Amino acid sequence: MATEEGTESVSPVDEVMEDIRRELIRRVAAADRDANQDIYDALEDE
């Protein structure tokens, strides 16, 4: 959230939410990679 001085203060809730977003993205990417491993392997072999 921006303050009147123009600096951004980050609340502990914002930090936790950002950590959760990062972890969710990491897990979705890992699940996608696992589900499509044969495609990734085929692309590596090209």
C-alpha positions in Angstrom: 0.0 0.0 0.0 1.3 3.4 -0.9 1.5 6.0 1.9 1.2 9.7 1.4 5.0 10.0 1.2 5.0 7.7 -1.8 6.9 4.9 -0.1 5.4 1.4 -0.1 4.9 -0.3 3.2 4.4 -4.0 3.2 2.2 -5.6 5.8 3.0 -9.0 7.2 -0.2 -10.3 5.6 1.1 -9.0 2.2 4.4 -10.9 2.7 2.6 -14.1 3.6 0.3 -13.8 0.6 3.3 -13.3 -1.7 4.9 -16.4 -0.2 1.7 -18.4 -0.8 1.5 -17.2 -4.4 5.2 -18.2 -5.0 4.6 -21.6 -3.5 1.4 -22.2 -5.5 3.1 -21.2 -8.7 6.0 -23.6 -7.9 3.6 -26.5 -7.2 1.5 -25.9 -10.3 4.7 -25.7 -12.5 6.0 -29.0 -10.9 2.7 -30.7 -11.4 2.6 -29.6 -15.0 6.1 -30.8 -15.6 5.3 -34.1 -14.0 2.1 -34.5 -16.0 3.8 -33.7 -19.3 7.2 -35.3 -18.7 7.0 -37.3 -21.9 6.6 -34.0 -23.9 9.5 -32.4 -22.1 11.7 -35.5 -22.8 10.7 -35.5 -26.5 11.7 -31.8 -26.8 15.0 -32.5 -25.1 15.8 -35.2 -27.6 15.2 -33.0 -30.6 
